[in-house]
Amino acid sequence: MAPTFNAIGLAVADMTTSLSFYRRLGLEFPAGAELDSHAEVTVAGGIRLMWDTHTSLQSFDPDYQPSPPSGGWAFLCSNPAEVNSCYADLVAAGHQSVKAPWDAPWGQRYAQVRDPDGNIVDLFAWAKSAE
């Protein structure tokens, strides 16, 4: 039997700040999760998204060093208007814009912001003509 893909991890500097950002995107964490050094949520399809603080990672790997952001996660919005409003909400809350909403040539409304650790988070929805 081959291993089964099950989880994606994200190293974060500050759990409270990171979970606050991802809660704005609709992820639900148990109350008090921001007080722990590890948090996770299971999303559609059974995949677990995991957050670990740099301090937590250094506790079992003393040589661990945070690396520059290299990628990110994409969130499907219900429609193009939700891309616009979600993007506006995140930017108004002080999160850095990477690219304001635009109509991508592949048939999606798309936008990009940075999470608190600098990872790019994509927001997208299928354009009405692609539905």
C-alpha positions in Angstrom: 0.0 0.0 0.0 1.3 3.4 -0.9 1.3 6.3 1.5 -1.8 8.5 1.3 -1.6 12.3 1.0 -3.3 13.6 4.2 -2.0 17.0 5.3 -0.3 20.3 4.4 1.6 22.2 7.0 2.3 25.9 7.4 5.1 27.3 9.7 4.0 30.6 11.4 5.6 33.2 13.5 2.5 34.0 15.5 -0.4 31.6 15.8 -3.0 34.2 16.9 -2.3 36.5 14.0 -2.2 33.6 11.5 -5.5 32.0 12.7 -7.2 35.3 12.7 -6.3 35.8 9.0 -7.5 32.3 8.1 -10.7 32.6 10.1 -11.5 35.6 7.9 -11.4 33.1 5.0 -14.0 30.8 6.7 -11.7 28.2 8.3 -13.1 27.2 11.7 -10.7 26.4 14.6 -11.6 25.3 18.1 -11.9 28.0 20.6 -8.5 28.7 22.2 -6.5 27.2 19.2 -4.5 30.3 19.0 -3.0 29.6 22.4 -1.4 26.4 21.3 1.8 25.9 19.2 0.0 23.5 16.8 -3.5 23.9 15.2 -5.2 22.2 12.5 -8.5 22.0 10.5 -9.9 19.4 8.2 -11.2 20.7 4.9 -13.4 19.1 2.2 -11.9 15.9 1.0 -10.5 15.1 4.4 -7.2 17.0 3.9 -5.8 18.5 7.1 -4.3 22.0 7.1 -1.8 22.3 10.0 -0.2 25.4 11.6 2.9 25.1 13.7 4.8 28.0 15.3 8.5 28.4 14.6 9.1 27.8 18.3 7.3 24.5 18.1 9.2 23.3 15.1 12.5 24.3 16.8 11.5 22.3 19.9 12.0 19.0 18.1 14.5 20.3 15.4 17.0 22.6 17.0 18.4 23.3 13.5 15.1 24.5 12.1 15.2 28.0 10.6 12.2 29.7 9.1 12.4 29.9 5.3 11.1 32.6 3.0 7.5 32.1 1.9 7.3 29.8 -1.1 3.7 29.4 -2.3 0.4 29.5 -0.6 -3.2 28.3 -0.7 -6.1 29.0 -3.0 -9.6 29.6 -1.7 -12.6 29.1 -4.0 -15.3 31.9 -3.6 -18.9 31.4 -4.5 -18.9 34.0 -7.2 -16.8 36.9 -8.6 -18.4 39.4 -6.3 -17.3 37.3 -3.3 -13.7 37.5 -4.6 -14.0 41.3 -4.6 -15.5 41.5 -1.1 -13.2 39.0 0.5 -10.2 40.7 -1.0 -11.5 44.1 0.1 -12.1 42.8 3.7 -8.6 41.4 4.0 -6.9 44.5 2.6 -9.0 46.7 4.9 -7.9 44.6 7.8 -4.3 45.5 7.0 -3.2 42.5 4.9 -0.9 43.2 2.0 -2.4 43.1 -1.5 -0.4 41.2 -4.1 -2.8 41.7 -7.0 -6.2 43.3 -6.9 -9.2 41.4 -8.4 -9.0 40.8 -12.1 -10.7 38.7 -14.7 -8.1 36.1 -15.6 -7.9 34.8 -19.1 -8.6 31.2 -17.9 -12.2 32.1 -16.9 -11.9 33.1 -13.3 -12.2 36.2 -11.2 -8.9 36.2 -9.3 -7.1 38.2 -6.5 -4.0 37.6 -4.3 -3.1 38.8 -0.8 -0.3 37.9 1.6 -1.0 36.1 4.8 0.7 37.3 8.0 3.8 35.2 7.2 4.1 36.4 3.7 2.6 33.5 1.9 0.5 34.3 -1.2 -3.2 33.4 -0.8 -5.3 33.2 -4.0 -9.0 34.0 -4.0 -10.9 32.9 -7.1 -14.3 32.1 -8.5 -15.4 30.9 -11.9 -16.7 33.7 -14.1 -20.4 33.5 -14.9 -19.7 32.3 -18.5 -17.7 29.3 -17.1 -20.5 28.1 -14.7 
